[in-house]
Amino acid sequence: MGVHGWIILDKPLELGSTQAVSAVKRNLREAGYNMKLKGGIKVGHGGTLDPLASGILPIALGEATKLTGRMLDASKVYSFTVAFGTQTDTLDLEGAVVASSDMHPAAAAIAAVLPQFTGPIAQVPPAYSAIRIDGTRAYDRARAGEVVEMPTRDITVHDIALVDAVAGEGDACTHATFRAHVSKGTYIRSLARDIALTLGTVGHVTMLRREQAGPFGMDQAISLDLLNEIGKGAPLENILLPLEAGLVDIPALTLSPEQARAVRQGRVLTGQSHADGLYWARCGDMPVALMQIDGGSATVERGFNLYQDVAE
């Protein structure tokens, strides 16, 4: 059988997302799996996580790579710490200090401004980001010394809470830690910057950890050490989640074998009594396709080539 599914890596600090994918490929290769460009196992990640951030990085194998776009569009949950009093050009620990303030807010004041950052909001992404401006990455322009005007984008903060605040003198807080559930496209560094500015000071992110990405949480994540055991002979099934683990947030559509064959041929299924929306179609335990139902007709959005692995 082919290898299809998810490895949910608890990415450590200082490891880039591309490096994490390379680590998966290396371990699979050492375990004897075919990783050639043609005919080998496809590997991809479901959402970049910066080297200075840790936490959930979904890595897709085989047919699950067809779902990485859904992971990019999924909401995320982050914990992050803001240091008040200094702002850097990158809005995190990596950059140079560009602004400072003696003002340190009280915990009550921090909590009081959070409703302003809940719900749909407009956000200006960091200049040090991968967004393209006239065809060039913003961070390349910023590193070249350009003053980069970043376009405002609409994002949604579903929920944000103050988890902890570290007080210095009196009730003035030098650091605060938050937990936020945010939509795709949200930059936590920008959120931290704007919270600090609203409080009359400046700030930058000193800790960032992704705790959830779409349907995947920390309870499903493995360490880099556990991943490395695969290359030493540990069974891959010990850490591999099935393809459908990335689909638990949408309803399933059960197909008969005859319907499954029709779907694999790209045909439309009519007479569906289900509500309009996106479904993942299955035949028995086998995922067949992502399908959109509209007015009783189900059309294929993305097919999964898993039926070749089993006898029909």
Residue pairs with C-beta under 8 A, 6 or more apart in sequence:
1 309
1 310
2 41
2 62
2 63
2 306
2 308
2 309
3 28
3 33
3 41
3 61
3 62
3 236
3 240
4 61
4 62
4 63
4 64
4 242
4 243
4 304
4 306
5 60
5 61
5 62
5 64
5 240
5 241
5 242
5 243
5 245
6 58
6 59
6 60
6 61
6 64
6 216
6 240
6 241
6 242
6 243
6 245
6 246
7 24
7 58
7 59
7 61
7 222
7 227
7 239
7 240
7 241
8 56
8 57
8 58
8 59
8 216
8 220
8 221
8 222
8 241
9 20
9 24
9 56
9 57
9 58
9 59
9 221
9 222
9 224
9 227
10 54
10 55
10 56
10 57
10 218
10 221
10 222
10 223
10 224
11 17
11 20
11 49
11 53
11 54
11 55
11 56
11 57
11 224
12 54
12 223
12 224
13 51
13 52
13 53
13 54
14 51
14 52
15 23
15 51
15 224
16 50
16 51
17 45
17 47
17 48
17 49
17 57
18 45
20 45
20 57
20 59
21 43
21 44
21 45
21 59
23 224
23 227
23 228
24 43
24 59
24 61
24 227
25 35
25 43
26 231
27 227
27 228
27 230
27 231
28 35
28 41
28 43
28 230
28 231
28 236
29 35
29 231
30 230
30 231
30 232
31 230
31 231
31 233
31 236
33 40
33 41
33 236
34 40
34 41
35 41
35 43
41 61
41 62
42 60
42 61
42 62
42 65
43 59
43 60
43 61
43 65
44 59
44 60
44 65
44 68
45 57
45 58
45 59
45 60
45 68
46 57
46 58
46 59
46 60
46 67
46 68
46 70
46 71
46 72
46 74
46 213
46 214
46 246
47 57
47 58
47 68
47 71
47 72
47 74
47 76
47 213
48 130
49 55
49 56
49 57
49 210
50 92
50 208
52 92
52 93
52 94
52 208
53 208
53 209
53 210
54 208
54 209
54 210
55 78
55 209
55 210
55 211
55 218
55 221
56 210
56 211
56 212
56 213
56 216
56 217
56 218
56 221
57 210
57 213
58 68
58 71
58 213
58 214
58 216
58 246
60 67
60 68
60 71
60 246
61 240
62 243
63 243
63 287
63 304
63 305
63 306
64 243
64 246
66 302
66 304
67 243
67 246
67 247
67 302
70 214
70 246
71 213
71 214
71 246
72 184
73 184
74 184
74 213
74 214
74 215
74 249
75 158
75 181
75 182
75 183
75 184
75 214
76 181
76 182
76 184
76 186
76 210
76 212
76 213
76 214
77 179
77 180
77 181
77 182
77 210
77 211
77 212
77 213
78 179
78 180
78 182
78 188
78 208
78 209
78 210
78 211
79 163
79 177
79 178
79 179
79 207
79 208
79 209
79 211
80 177
80 178
80 180
80 188
80 192
80 205
80 207
80 208
80 209
81 175
81 176
81 177
81 178
81 205
81 206
81 207
81 208
82 175
82 176
82 177
82 178
82 192
82 195
82 196
82 203
82 204
82 205
82 206
83 174
83 175
83 203
83 204
83 205
83 206
84 101
84 103
84 104
84 105
84 173
84 174
84 175
84 176
84 196
84 199
84 201
84 202
84 203
85 100
85 101
85 102
85 103
85 104
85 174
85 201
85 202
85 203
86 97
86 99
86 100
86 101
86 202
86 203
86 204
87 97
87 98
87 99
87 100
87 193
87 196
87 202
87 203
87 204
88 94
88 95
88 96
88 97
88 98
88 204
89 95
89 96
89 98
89 127
89 128
89 142
90 126
90 128
90 189
90 204
91 126
91 128
91 189
91 190
91 192
91 193
91 204
91 205
92 189
92 204
92 205
92 206
92 208
93 204
93 205
93 206
95 128
95 204
99 202
100 202
101 200
101 201
101 202
103 199
103 200
103 201
104 168
104 172
104 173
104 174
104 201
105 172
105 173
105 176
105 199
105 200
105 201
106 171
106 172
106 173
107 162
107 165
107 167
107 171
107 173
107 176
108 171
109 199
110 162
110 165
110 173
110 176
110 195
110 199
111 162
113 195
113 198
113 199
114 160
114 161
114 162
114 178
114 195
116 198
117 157
117 160
117 191
117 194
117 195
117 198
118 157
118 158
118 159
118 160
119 156
119 157
120 154
120 155
120 156
121 154
121 155
121 156
121 157
122 152
122 153
122 154
122 155
123 152
123 153
123 154
123 155
123 186
123 187
123 190
123 191
123 194
124 150
124 151
124 152
124 153
124 190
125 131
125 138
125 150
125 151
125 153
125 187
125 190
126 138
126 150
126 187
126 189
126 190
126 193
127 138
127 139
127 141
127 142
127 148
127 150
128 138
128 139
128 142
128 143
129 137
129 138
129 139
129 150
129 187
130 137
130 138
130 139
131 137
131 138
131 150
132 138
133 141
133 148
133 149
133 150
138 148
138 150
141 148
142 148
153 185
155 182
155 183
155 184
155 185
155 186
156 182
156 183
156 186
157 180
157 181
157 182
157 183
157 186
157 191
158 181
158 182
158 183
159 180
159 181
160 178
160 179
160 180
160 181
160 191
161 178
161 179
161 180
162 176
162 177
162 178
163 177
163 178
163 179
164 176
164 177
165 173
165 175
165 176
165 177
166 173
166 174
166 175
166 176
167 173
167 174
168 174
175 206
177 207
178 195
179 211
180 186
180 188
180 191
181 212
182 188
182 191
188 205
188 208
189 204
189 205
189 208
192 203
192 204
192 205
193 202
193 203
193 204
195 203
196 202
196 203
211 217
211 218
212 218
214 246
214 249
215 245
215 246
215 247
215 248
215 249
216 245
216 246
220 241
220 245
222 239
226 239
227 239
230 236
230 238
230 239
243 287
243 304
243 306
244 280
244 282
244 287
247 280
247 287
247 290
250 277
250 278
250 279
250 280
251 274
251 277
251 279
251 280
252 279
252 280
252 281
252 282
253 272
253 274
253 279
253 280
253 281
253 282
253 291
253 293
253 298
254 281
254 282
254 283
255 263
255 269
255 281
255 282
255 283
255 288
256 283
257 283
257 312
259 269
259 283
260 281
260 283
260 286
260 288
260 307
261 312
262 269
263 269
263 281
263 288
263 289
263 291
263 298
263 300
263 303
264 288
264 289
264 303
264 307
266 300
266 303
268 297
268 298
268 299
269 291
269 297
269 298
270 296
270 297
270 298
271 296
272 293
272 296
272 297
272 298
273 296
274 293
274 298
275 293
276 293
276 294
276 295
277 292
277 293
278 290
278 291
278 292
278 293
278 301
279 290
279 291
279 292
279 293
279 298
280 287
280 289
280 290
280 291
281 287
281 288
281 289
281 290
281 291
281 298
282 288
286 306
286 307
286 310
287 304
287 306
288 303
288 304
288 306
288 307
289 300
289 301
289 302
289 303
289 304
290 300
290 301
290 302
290 303
291 298
291 299
291 300
291 301
292 298
292 299
292 301
